[in-house]
Amino acid sequence: MLDTRLQYLLRSVIDSPVKLHILLTLHIQVQGRINAEQLSERLCRDVWSVSQALREMAEDGLLEVLNIAGSSPAYRFQPRSEYIVPINDLINSYDDPIARSMMHHILREMSGYTAVRRASHVSNVW
């Protein structure tokens, strides 16, 4: 069974396979900054889904947005303090095949709700 903080992280912040891939990559290969184009090449994923995931991860407090004049936004892995322990748990648990399978099960379960949850969050803001 996954820790409740880790389940919350997966269900509310890392709610897609793209975000999980980004989190694992940025946590392992910590750099100063990276933009969507660079990261999409590194991950072999389309730039549109990576851009959207980066924006959402920044909104949720996992990434810091670095606006550089004349270029697309750059991001730095800078999670809020309440996410540090669950992220470390995720990283440490990911090597366990059973825990990894549970994580992917949660993400598949969330895939139908992610767009709806994001849309309702945006409409509540306005």
Secondary structure, DSSP 8 states (H G I E B T S, - for coil): ---HHHHHHHHHTS-SHHHHHHHHHHHHS--S-EEHHHHHHHHT--HHHHHHHHHHHHHTTSEEEE--TTS--EEEE---HHHHHHHHHHHHHTTSHHHHHHHHHHHHHHHHHHHHHHHHHHHHH-
